[in-house]
Each structure stands twice: as structure tokens, then as C-alpha cells.
Amino acid sequence: MLARAAKRQVEVVADTLTSDAVQCLMAYDWPGNVRELANAMEYAWIVAGGQPITAVHLPHDVRGGGRMPATVGFPTVAYPPSSYPMTAPPAVGIAPETTAGGQPKTLADVEMEYILQMYAKNKFNKQLTANELGISLKTLYNKLHKYEEERQQRAG
């Protein structure tokens, strides 16, 4: 499943799952069958960004968190890139979220996180996710494909 999600040969991704991720996968009941496993692997591969997949990269339900609360999934506001003239963040006491590289998150980063959270919340049902987001199924497919391509470019 991971090789399919990664669009790579099994040998290339065989060591990608860490032991804590494997434990979570083994402990999960998989009520959605093989399709749910395939979607969870696709989600984890995208979220991990080419790095080894740990339990943190797995969908919330698979990690043992049960259904996500309704309040989860709303994106936090990202401040504009540092190239914009801005002396300080607005005085609300919140620093801008940053990426792993220390750069402020872009609107595209926030959109991707939100869509992936909604996708996981809807148990990887693309049609339900598209309906809830108010976008077409084709648009959702295009965005997920775009995220995967960007992740592959970053991974090298």
C-alpha cells in the first residue's frame, strides 16, 4: 500500500515506516478495509514529506485518537511571507506558524493541512470530503495530486 501511495517500488519504501507507525497500524481495527489502509498510507506519505513515517504522520483515528472533535480542522491564520514589509506580527500575542525550515507557512501550506485534516476526518472518503469542503470531486483529486507532486519535488 505504501509503495502504491508513494508511486515507488516496494524496495524503495520498505524501510519508510518506523516501528511506532507499524504498531499503530497493527493495533487499528480497519473498519474501512483495505481501501482505508491504502488511503491512510497515501495520507501518511504526503504528510511525512519523504521522511520516515512515524505514528505522528498517520491519520488521527489510526493513531488511536478516535473520531476527531468537530473543532479540529479549522486552519490557523498564517502571516504573509517575510518578504512583505511587516515590522511585527499583529499584537494578538500569537507568533506566526512556521514550517520545519523556520519559514512562515504560506496560504498553500495552510490549505493543504486543512484539506488533509478534512480528508482524514471523513475517513478518506474523497466524495464526502469534497462535499464538506464545497469543492468538486475533480478539484479535490487535483489538489491531492498537486500536494503529492510538491512533496516529491521537496524530497528530491
RODO-2510 file (C-alpha; in nm, 4 decimals, decimal comma):
residues 156
     n   res          X          Y          Z
     1     m     0,0000     0,0000     0,0000
     2     l     0,2778     0,2410     0,0886
     3     a     0,4585     0,1696    -0,2383
     4     r     0,1379     0,2453    -0,4275
     5     a     0,0842     0,5694    -0,2350
     6     a     0,4463     0,6697    -0,2906
     7     k     0,4369     0,5644    -0,6564
     8     r     0,7637     0,3841    -0,5960
     9     q     0,8813     0,0226    -0,5884
    10     v     0,8282    -0,1690    -0,2651
    11     e     1,2043    -0,1994    -0,2095
    12     v     1,2410     0,1803    -0,2104
    13     v     0,9815     0,2403     0,0633
    14     a     1,0202    -0,0795     0,2663
    15     d     1,2087     0,0913     0,5498
    16     t     0,9949     0,4052     0,5450
    17     l     0,7626     0,3009     0,8297
    18     t     0,9037     0,3380     1,1798
    19     s     0,8263     0,0831     1,4497
    20     d     0,5793     0,3154     1,6267
    21     a     0,3887     0,3627     1,2997
    22     v     0,3792    -0,0136     1,2443
    23     q     0,2463    -0,0639     1,5992
    24     c    -0,0359     0,1848     1,5357
    25     l    -0,1201     0,0186     1,2041
    26     m    -0,1277    -0,3248     1,3647
    27     a    -0,3428    -0,2082     1,6579
    28     y    -0,6047    -0,0337     1,4423
    29     d    -0,9263    -0,2268     1,3666
    30     w    -0,9537    -0,1143     0,9979
    31     p    -1,3323    -0,0951     0,9702
    32     g    -1,2944     0,0524     0,6218
    33     n    -1,0966    -0,2498     0,4933
    34     v    -0,8049    -0,2368     0,2502
    35     r    -0,9221     0,0875     0,0901
    36     e    -0,8951     0,2645     0,4263
    37     l    -0,5419     0,1273     0,4701
    38     a    -0,4459     0,2468     0,1213
    39     n    -0,5848     0,5928     0,1915
    40     a    -0,4120     0,6084     0,5308
    41     m    -0,0811     0,5219     0,3652
    42     e    -0,1348     0,7886     0,0989
    43     y    -0,2148     1,0439     0,3698
    44     a     0,0915     0,9472     0,5792
    45     w     0,3214     0,9582     0,2755
    46     i     0,2062     1,3103     0,1869
    47     v     0,2220     1,4393     0,5444
    48     a     0,5660     1,2871     0,6082
    49     g     0,7051     1,4659     0,3041
    50     g     0,9507     1,1944     0,2102
    51     q     1,0782     1,1455     0,5638
    52     p     1,0330     0,8191     0,7561
    53     i     0,6679     0,7755     0,8505
    54     t     0,6137     0,7857     1,2244
    55     a     0,2895     0,7458     1,4198
    56     v     0,2502     1,1252     1,4119
    57     h     0,2109     1,1140     1,0324
    58     l    -0,0758     0,8651     1,0469
    59     p    -0,4391     0,9784     1,0459
    60     h    -0,5842     1,0661     1,3861
    61     d    -0,8149     0,7619     1,4011
    62     v    -0,5338     0,5203     1,3151
    63     r    -0,3157     0,6672     1,5907
    64     g    -0,5845     0,5642     1,8394
    65     g    -0,7444     0,9046     1,8779
    66     g    -1,0970     0,8007     1,7811
    67     r    -1,3202     1,0443     1,5981
    68     m    -1,1734     1,3897     1,5621
    69     p    -1,3603     1,6609     1,7525
    70     a    -1,5697     1,8918     1,5351
    71     t    -1,3452     2,1866     1,6244
    72     v    -1,0377     2,0221     1,4736
    73     g    -0,9645     2,1090     1,1160
    74     f    -1,0025     2,4846     1,1070
    75     p    -0,6786     2,6289     0,9790
    76     t    -0,4881     2,8774     1,1843
    77     v    -0,4091     3,2098     1,0255
    78     a    -0,0688     3,2226     0,8596
    79     y     0,1079     3,5534     0,8322
    80     p     0,2375     3,6720     0,4962
    81     p     0,5841     3,5666     0,3793
    82     s     0,8707     3,7586     0,5357
    83     s     0,9341     3,9352     0,2036
    84     y     0,6300     4,1533     0,2729
    85     p     0,7048     4,4714     0,4666
    86     m     0,5915     4,3982     0,8184
    87     t     0,7596     4,5225     1,1310
    88     a     0,5933     4,2826     1,3733
    89     p     0,3058     4,0364     1,3812
    90     p    -0,0271     4,1850     1,4851
    91     a    -0,0486     4,2404     1,8593
    92     v    -0,2596     3,9386     1,9392
    93     g     0,0097     3,7517     2,1287
    94     i     0,0397     3,4772     1,8690
    95     a     0,3553     3,4194     1,6685
    96     p     0,3130     3,3076     1,3075
    97     e     0,3229     2,9337     1,2453
    98     t     0,6345     2,8188     1,0700
    99     t     0,7352     2,5258     0,8538
   100     a     1,0074     2,2789     0,9517
   101     g     1,2598     2,5109     0,7829
   102     g     1,1569     2,8030     1,0027
   103     q     0,9777     2,9897     0,7238
   104     p     0,6251     3,1237     0,7837
   105     k     0,3557     2,8948     0,6481
   106     t     0,2069     3,0010     0,3184
   107     l    -0,1622     3,0033     0,2349
   108     a    -0,0983     2,6918     0,0223
   109     d     0,0527     2,5159     0,3284
   110     v    -0,2495     2,6030     0,5411
   111     e    -0,4877     2,4926     0,2637
   112     m    -0,3054     2,1618     0,2275
   113     e    -0,3152     2,0947     0,6029
   114     y    -0,6845     2,1784     0,6180
   115     i    -0,7768     1,9578     0,3233
   116     l    -0,5718     1,6665     0,4611
   117     q    -0,7348     1,7067     0,8044
   118     m    -1,0810     1,7034     0,6477
   119     y    -0,9820     1,4027     0,4347
   120     a    -0,8738     1,2117     0,7465
   121     k    -1,1807     1,3261     0,9428
   122     n    -1,4008     1,1827     0,6677
   123     k    -1,2144     0,8508     0,6849
   124     f    -1,0501     0,9167     0,3460
   125     n    -1,3801     0,9320     0,1635
   126     k    -1,2999     1,1699    -0,1216
   127     q    -1,6616     1,2401    -0,2200
   128     l    -1,7657     1,3221     0,1374
   129     t    -1,4557     1,5396     0,1817
   130     a    -1,5223     1,7296    -0,1411
   131     n    -1,8847     1,7850    -0,0400
   132     e    -1,7862     1,9099     0,3052
   133     l    -1,5232     2,1432     0,1585
   134     g    -1,7694     2,2729    -0,1004
   135     i    -1,5488     2,1752    -0,3949
   136     s    -1,5917     1,9284    -0,6776
   137     l    -1,4515     1,5793    -0,6549
   138     k    -1,2263     1,6609    -0,9518
   139     t    -1,0870     1,9653    -0,7673
   140     l    -1,0112     1,7510    -0,4617
   141     y    -0,8339     1,4925    -0,6781
   142     n    -0,6327     1,7703    -0,8456
   143     k    -0,5297     1,9227    -0,5109
   144     l    -0,4263     1,5859    -0,3635
   145     h    -0,2270     1,5123    -0,6793
   146     k    -0,0623     1,8565    -0,6602
   147     y     0,0330     1,8015    -0,2935
   148     e     0,1910     1,4678    -0,3834
   149     e     0,3906     1,6230    -0,6683
   150     e     0,5143     1,9055    -0,4427
   151     r     0,6114     1,6543    -0,1758
   152     q     0,8071     1,4520    -0,4287
   153     q     0,9870     1,7637    -0,5528
   154     r     1,0878     1,8568    -0,1982
   155     a     1,2077     1,5025    -0,1329
   156     g     1,4334     1,5196    -0,4379
***
